[in-house]
Each structure stands twice: as C-alpha cells, then as structure tokens.
Amino acid sequence: MKLTFFGTSHGAPEVGRFCSGTLMETDGVSYLVDCGAPVDALMLNKGKSFETLRGVFITHMHEDHMGTLPAMVKEFGHYHPTAHAHFFVPEENAIEAFRVWQAAMHGGWDEKRVIFGVSAPGVFFEDEHIRVWGIPTDHIHGFPTYAYAFELKAEGKRVLFTGDMRGDLADFPTAAHEETWDVIISELTHFPIEKYIDVFARCRTKQLIYNHKINYNIEKMGKLLPGLPFDAVVACDGDEYVI
C-alpha cells in the first residue's frame, strides 16, 4: 500500500503547497481522499492513472477539499473514456448542486462510469480491494452531519483519515484511541497543536502523518514530534509513504 500526498496546505494554497488530496494505491488500483486543486494535474505529473482510480471520497464540501471535482469528472468524460469510479460526497444536496454547476459549464458525466453517492456513518463503500467507513465529525455543523473522518481498510491494514475537526478536538475520532491502526493521517490547522498534543499521544498507531497544515502549528512540531510514542511526521506535497 502506498500513500501519496498531492496537497498538504490549509484552506488555501501557499508557495510549494497545494490544497488537500491524498491517494491510496493498493492491489493495482487507487482511491483518492479529497480533491482540492490541482489534484488532477498533480496526478498526471506523478504518473498516476485515472483508469485505475476506483473511488473518490470527500471529507466535506469546503472548496479546498473538493475544488477539483469538476476537473476530475471532466477527465473521466473526455480524456479517459474507459475510466470508472465512485464519487462520494457528504451531502445529498451537493450532488444536485454539482449537476446544475456542470450544466452551467456545458458539461456532464456518464452516470455508468462516474457514480455519485453519499457518505454515511459506518461502512458506505466496499469492493474487492478496500472497505471504507464514515465517522461523523463536527467540522461543519448540521444534522446528521456534513463532515466525515474515514477509515480505510486494505491489504489487512487500517488507515484513519481524521478529516477537518473542531478547534477544541471534541470530535477527534474516538476509534483512534480505542482501536489499533497502521497509520493515522491528521489535519494540523484548526487547533493549537501544543494544547492538544496529548490527544495524539494517546493514539494507538504505528505511524502518525500530519497533513493539511498551517505555519503556526508547523513551527512547533520540531519540539513536539520527538515526544510522541510512535513514528510521527509532517507530510509535504509530493511525499510518498509505503505502508
């Protein structure tokens, strides 16, 4: 299993950092968690195949996490006519809104190859390669939820994406402390890391990778990372990790 971090910035791109998008490759296919700009171009530059992409999972509908969704659908429609994948968004009304936006751009999609669905708590997607659970967070207030953390299980390994969370980490996934993980991938923007480093220290994981980062937290990580009881790193754009 390989993880590729296309974008690791916070809510906007910065010099050398693009918006959120992480690719998981397993068994000759791939799955994308979030697709902030310009994930489609970065996939091409990295030599990643659209034909082997089987799923796109959006944690929440903020632009920095889904801004390249129209371009991804266009890739499937015009440039990779044999590609097919499931696209999961966290809100039912996002699908209709996206359909209207595509019409305004004089576009559309082949619904036999681009299959939209809505994320949900528990298992909401499974194929012969991967199983995906949705874990509600409170990053966007609403009922039942408009934001998710995701658990992905493939090759017998477990990866937890926290997605974006509240500023007090009250919605940090409890499963991170109660279950065992191969990798936990956490955002590093919406909370002061020095105040909540103990939340991460209690995680039961072999490795912790921070992404979706902002400078005021990055500056503190040199002192904080060595104190964690497992391997912990802050990802940069283009980093690849073999799990």
MOBELGI-V666393 format. One record per pair of residues at least 12 apart in sequence whose C-alpha atoms are under 6 Angstrom apart, sorted by the first residue. I is the first residue (numbers start at 1). J is the second residue. If there is no record, write none. Layout:
I & J
I & J
This chain:
1 & 25
1 & 26
1 & 242
1 & 243
2 & 24
2 & 25
2 & 241
2 & 242
3 & 23
3 & 24
3 & 240
3 & 241
4 & 22
4 & 23
4 & 239
4 & 240
5 & 22
5 & 237
5 & 238
5 & 239
6 & 21
6 & 22
6 & 237
6 & 238
7 & 19
7 & 20
7 & 21
7 & 237
8 & 20
8 & 211
8 & 212
8 & 237
9 & 212
9 & 213
10 & 212
10 & 213
10 & 214
11 & 64
17 & 237
19 & 36
19 & 37
19 & 64
20 & 36
20 & 65
21 & 33
21 & 34
21 & 35
21 & 36
29 & 52
29 & 53
30 & 52
30 & 53
30 & 54
31 & 53
31 & 54
31 & 55
31 & 56
32 & 56
33 & 56
33 & 57
34 & 57
34 & 58
34 & 65
34 & 66
35 & 65
35 & 66
35 & 68
36 & 64
36 & 65
36 & 66
36 & 67
36 & 68
37 & 67
37 & 68
51 & 83
54 & 85
55 & 85
55 & 86
55 & 87
56 & 87
57 & 88
58 & 89
59 & 147
59 & 148
59 & 163
60 & 90
60 & 147
77 & 109
84 & 113
84 & 114
85 & 114
86 & 115
86 & 116
87 & 115
87 & 116
88 & 116
88 & 117
88 & 118
88 & 119
89 & 118
89 & 119
90 & 118
90 & 119
90 & 146
92 & 118
120 & 134
121 & 134
121 & 135
122 & 134
130 & 153
130 & 154
131 & 152
131 & 153
132 & 151
132 & 152
133 & 150
133 & 151
134 & 150
135 & 148
135 & 149
135 & 150
136 & 148
137 & 171
139 & 164
139 & 165
139 & 166
149 & 161
149 & 162
149 & 163
158 & 181
158 & 182
159 & 183
159 & 184
160 & 184
161 & 185
162 & 186
167 & 190
167 & 191
176 & 203
177 & 202
177 & 203
177 & 204
180 & 204
180 & 205
181 & 205
182 & 205
182 & 206
183 & 205
183 & 207
183 & 208
184 & 208
185 & 208
185 & 209
185 & 210
186 & 210
187 & 210
187 & 211
187 & 212
188 & 212
188 & 213
189 & 213
189 & 214
201 & 228
206 & 230
207 & 230
207 & 231
207 & 232
208 & 232
209 & 232
209 & 233
209 & 234
210 & 234
210 & 235
211 & 235
